[in-house]
């Protein structure tokens, strides 16, 4: 029983420490392993130093992507008129994106963008939630590469559709020269709008998502590393402190689930807003 508890408590702590393998860290109880930036740069599983390098975070991303595909393949193949609990929960997510994000923000324009915005939302949910899955224990979006790809996806989407609807000149005019502003103010306002539309929007999308997932991971590793240390390495009354850190770790796990869902909502909401702004005649 003690070994089982050690494995559960140290699942988050296992990412810390460079001198041991992942599984050696998981079952070790020889001290406190503080979280560090090395957690986000794990050693290669194969292809070290090549363009084909494959590490644990890539493996977690692959698992999350496969899980997403499998879940929806199962639902599609077993769909019923009267849904069961599993089908109903998936339909709830689909309806949530439609009713709470796309339609309120984009109105009738949102119908054609609903599939891609739903895909973005669900992909981020699955990539984020790996941070609290035992033995995965790191969000797939906690390394900036994936958030950048997601942000560039949104960036290209709103630029292409904005130019497609208004033409290049019309889109630039709508984006960089807001109506109703004195012409002299454009000297100050237009560079700001340029930075916002072409640089800040995609940058903040990526940074917001990655930063929240990084912070959540570090908090969980800190709590469960401390729990492992207090339960299995500390002596005397210090062992009781492990109950406090374990409770904190459990609370932060629940909070991290909330943050994973919230960040998917925020990312998708902003994507819908940026798309809507690109399609509007004036804003």
C-alpha positions as CSV (number, residue, x, y, z in Angstrom):
1,X,0.0,0.0,0.0
2,X,2.9,2.3,0.8
3,X,4.5,1.7,-2.6
4,X,1.1,2.4,-4.3
5,X,0.7,5.7,-2.5
6,X,4.2,6.6,-3.3
7,X,3.5,6.1,-7.0
8,X,0.3,8.2,-6.9
9,X,1.8,11.0,-5.0
10,X,5.0,11.1,-7.0
11,X,3.3,11.1,-10.4
12,X,3.5,14.9,-10.5
13,X,6.9,15.0,-8.8
14,X,8.4,12.6,-11.3
15,X,9.1,15.3,-13.9
16,X,11.8,17.0,-11.7
17,X,15.5,16.1,-11.5
18,X,17.9,15.5,-14.3
19,X,20.0,12.6,-13.0
20,X,17.3,10.0,-13.0
21,X,15.0,8.5,-15.6
22,X,11.2,9.3,-15.5
23,X,10.3,6.0,-13.9
24,X,13.2,6.1,-11.4
25,X,12.0,9.4,-10.2
26,X,8.4,8.2,-10.1
27,X,9.1,5.5,-7.5
28,X,11.9,7.3,-5.7
29,X,11.5,8.8,-2.2
30,X,15.0,10.0,-1.5
31,X,14.4,13.7,-1.2
32,X,12.6,16.8,-2.3
33,X,12.6,17.5,-6.1
34,X,11.7,21.1,-6.7
35,X,10.0,21.9,-10.1
36,X,12.3,23.5,-12.7
37,X,12.3,24.6,-16.3
38,X,13.9,21.3,-17.2
39,X,10.5,19.7,-16.8
40,X,9.5,21.2,-20.1
41,X,12.6,20.0,-22.0
42,X,12.6,16.2,-21.3
43,X,15.3,14.0,-22.8
44,X,14.7,12.5,-26.2
45,X,13.1,9.0,-26.3
46,X,14.6,8.6,-29.8
47,X,16.1,10.7,-32.5
48,X,18.1,12.9,-30.1
49,X,19.6,16.0,-31.8
50,X,17.8,15.3,-35.1
51,X,14.6,16.8,-36.7
52,X,12.9,13.5,-35.8
53,X,13.5,13.9,-32.1
54,X,10.7,12.5,-30.1
55,X,10.4,13.2,-26.4
56,X,7.8,12.7,-23.6
57,X,5.9,15.9,-24.3
58,X,5.5,14.9,-27.9
59,X,4.3,11.5,-26.7
60,X,1.7,13.2,-24.5
61,X,0.6,15.3,-27.4
62,X,0.2,12.2,-29.6
63,X,-1.8,10.4,-26.9
64,X,-4.1,13.4,-26.5
65,X,-4.6,13.7,-30.3
66,X,-5.4,9.9,-30.5
67,X,-7.7,10.1,-27.6
68,X,-9.6,13.0,-29.2
69,X,-10.0,11.1,-32.5
70,X,-11.0,7.9,-30.7
71,X,-13.6,9.5,-28.5
72,X,-15.4,11.2,-31.5
73,X,-15.1,8.1,-33.6
74,X,-16.8,6.1,-30.9
75,X,-19.6,8.7,-30.5
76,X,-20.1,9.0,-34.3
77,X,-20.3,5.2,-34.8
78,X,-22.6,4.7,-31.8
79,X,-24.8,7.8,-32.0
80,X,-28.4,7.3,-31.0
81,X,-31.5,9.4,-31.2
82,X,-31.8,9.1,-27.4
83,X,-28.2,9.6,-26.3
84,X,-26.6,7.8,-23.4
85,X,-24.5,9.6,-20.8
86,X,-21.3,9.4,-22.9
87,X,-22.9,10.7,-26.0
88,X,-24.8,13.4,-24.1
89,X,-21.6,14.7,-22.5
90,X,-20.0,15.1,-25.9
91,X,-23.1,16.7,-27.3
92,X,-23.0,19.1,-24.4
93,X,-19.5,20.2,-25.3
94,X,-20.6,20.7,-29.0
95,X,-23.6,22.7,-27.9
96,X,-21.6,24.8,-25.5
97,X,-19.3,26.0,-28.3
98,X,-22.3,26.7,-30.5
99,X,-24.6,28.4,-28.0
100,X,-22.1,30.1,-25.6
101,X,-19.3,31.2,-28.0
102,X,-20.0,31.1,-31.7
103,X,-23.6,32.3,-32.0
104,X,-23.4,35.1,-29.4
105,X,-20.2,36.5,-30.9
106,X,-20.7,35.9,-34.6
107,X,-24.4,35.5,-35.1
108,X,-25.4,34.1,-38.5
109,X,-21.8,34.4,-39.8
110,X,-20.7,31.9,-37.2
111,X,-22.4,28.9,-38.8
112,X,-19.7,28.4,-41.4
113,X,-16.9,28.7,-38.7
114,X,-18.6,26.5,-36.2
115,X,-16.7,23.3,-37.2
116,X,-13.3,24.9,-37.0
117,X,-13.9,26.8,-33.8
118,X,-15.3,23.6,-32.2
119,X,-12.2,21.7,-33.3
120,X,-10.0,24.4,-31.7
121,X,-11.9,24.3,-28.5
122,X,-11.9,20.5,-28.2
123,X,-8.3,20.2,-29.2
124,X,-7.2,22.6,-26.5
125,X,-9.3,20.9,-23.9
126,X,-7.7,17.5,-24.6
127,X,-4.2,19.0,-24.9
128,X,-4.6,20.9,-21.6
129,X,-6.2,18.1,-19.6
130,X,-3.2,15.9,-19.9
131,X,-1.6,18.0,-17.1
132,X,-3.8,16.2,-14.6
133,X,-3.8,12.7,-16.1
134,X,-1.7,10.3,-14.0
135,X,1.6,9.2,-15.6
136,X,1.3,11.9,-18.3
137,X,1.3,14.8,-15.8
138,X,2.1,17.6,-18.2
139,X,-0.2,19.7,-20.3
140,X,0.6,19.3,-24.0
141,X,0.3,23.1,-24.4
142,X,2.8,23.9,-21.7
143,X,5.6,24.1,-24.3
144,X,5.2,27.2,-26.4
145,X,5.4,25.4,-29.8
146,X,1.9,24.0,-29.8
147,X,0.2,27.2,-28.6
148,X,2.1,29.1,-31.4
149,X,0.7,26.7,-34.0
150,X,-2.9,27.1,-32.6
151,X,-2.5,30.9,-32.5
152,X,-1.1,31.0,-36.1
153,X,-4.1,28.9,-37.2
154,X,-6.4,31.6,-35.8
155,X,-4.2,34.3,-37.3
156,X,-4.2,32.9,-40.8
157,X,-8.0,32.2,-40.5
158,X,-9.0,35.8,-39.7
159,X,-6.6,37.4,-42.1
160,X,-7.6,35.2,-45.0
161,X,-11.3,35.6,-44.4
162,X,-11.0,39.3,-43.8
163,X,-9.1,39.9,-47.0
164,X,-11.4,37.6,-48.9
165,X,-14.5,39.6,-47.8
166,X,-13.2,43.1,-48.0
167,X,-10.2,42.9,-50.4
168,X,-6.7,43.7,-49.1
169,X,-7.2,47.4,-49.2
170,X,-10.6,47.3,-47.6
171,X,-9.4,45.0,-44.8
172,X,-6.4,47.2,-44.1
173,X,-8.6,50.3,-44.0
174,X,-11.1,48.7,-41.6
175,X,-8.4,47.3,-39.4
176,X,-5.9,50.2,-39.3
177,X,-8.1,53.3,-39.8
178,X,-11.1,53.1,-37.4
179,X,-14.0,55.4,-38.5
180,X,-14.9,58.5,-36.6
181,X,-11.4,59.4,-35.6
182,X,-9.8,62.8,-36.4
183,X,-7.2,62.3,-39.1
184,X,-4.3,63.6,-37.0
185,X,-5.0,60.9,-34.4
186,X,-4.3,58.2,-37.1
187,X,-0.6,59.0,-36.7
188,X,-0.7,57.6,-33.3
189,X,-3.6,55.1,-33.6
190,X,-2.7,53.3,-36.9
191,X,0.7,52.0,-35.6
192,X,-1.0,50.7,-32.5
193,X,-3.8,49.0,-34.5
194,X,-1.1,47.5,-36.8
195,X,0.7,46.0,-33.8
196,X,-2.5,44.8,-32.3
197,X,-3.9,43.1,-35.5
198,X,-0.7,41.6,-36.9
199,X,1.5,40.9,-33.8
200,X,-0.2,41.2,-30.4
201,X,-3.3,39.1,-31.2
202,X,-1.5,35.9,-32.1
203,X,1.3,36.5,-29.6
204,X,-1.1,37.0,-26.6
205,X,-3.2,34.0,-27.7
206,X,-0.1,31.7,-27.6
207,X,1.5,33.3,-24.5
208,X,-1.7,33.3,-22.4
209,X,-2.3,29.6,-23.1
210,X,1.2,28.4,-22.5
211,X,1.8,30.6,-19.4
212,X,-1.3,29.3,-17.6
213,X,-0.4,25.7,-18.3
214,X,3.2,26.2,-17.2
215,X,2.1,27.8,-14.0
216,X,-0.3,25.0,-13.3
217,X,2.3,22.3,-13.9
218,X,4.8,24.0,-11.6
219,X,2.2,24.3,-8.8
220,X,1.2,20.7,-9.0
221,X,4.8,19.4,-9.1
222,X,5.7,21.6,-6.1
223,X,2.8,20.3,-4.0
224,X,3.2,16.6,-4.9
225,X,7.0,16.7,-4.6
226,X,6.6,18.2,-1.2
227,X,4.0,15.5,-0.3
228,X,6.4,12.7,-1.4
229,X,9.2,14.2,0.6
230,X,7.2,14.7,3.8
231,X,5.5,11.3,3.7
232,X,8.5,9.1,2.7
233,X,11.7,11.0,3.5
234,X,10.9,13.4,6.4
235,X,11.0,12.2,10.0
236,X,8.9,12.8,13.1
237,X,6.2,15.4,13.2
238,X,7.2,16.7,9.7
239,X,5.5,13.7,8.2
240,X,2.1,15.2,9.1
241,X,2.9,18.2,6.9
242,X,2.5,15.9,4.0
243,X,-1.3,15.8,4.6
244,X,-1.4,19.6,4.1
245,X,0.6,19.5,0.9
246,X,-1.4,16.6,-0.4
247,X,-4.7,18.5,0.2
248,X,-3.2,21.5,-1.5
249,X,-2.1,19.3,-4.5
250,X,-5.6,17.8,-4.7
251,X,-7.2,21.3,-4.6
252,X,-4.8,22.6,-7.3
253,X,-5.6,19.5,-9.4
254,X,-9.3,20.5,-9.4
255,X,-8.3,24.1,-10.1
256,X,-6.1,23.0,-13.0
257,X,-9.0,21.1,-14.5
258,X,-11.0,24.3,-14.3
259,X,-8.1,26.3,-15.8
260,X,-7.7,23.8,-18.6
261,X,-11.4,24.2,-19.6
262,X,-11.3,28.0,-19.0
263,X,-8.3,28.5,-21.3
264,X,-9.9,26.5,-24.1
265,X,-13.0,28.8,-23.7
266,X,-10.9,32.0,-23.7
267,X,-8.8,30.9,-26.7
268,X,-11.9,30.0,-28.7
269,X,-13.9,33.0,-27.6
270,X,-11.0,35.3,-28.7
271,X,-10.7,33.4,-32.0
272,X,-14.4,34.0,-32.7
273,X,-14.0,37.7,-31.7
274,X,-11.1,38.2,-34.1
275,X,-12.9,36.5,-36.9
276,X,-16.0,38.6,-36.3
277,X,-13.9,41.8,-36.3
278,X,-12.2,40.8,-39.6
279,X,-15.6,40.3,-41.2
280,X,-17.4,43.4,-39.9
281,X,-17.8,46.3,-42.3
282,X,-16.7,48.8,-39.6
283,X,-15.4,48.4,-36.1
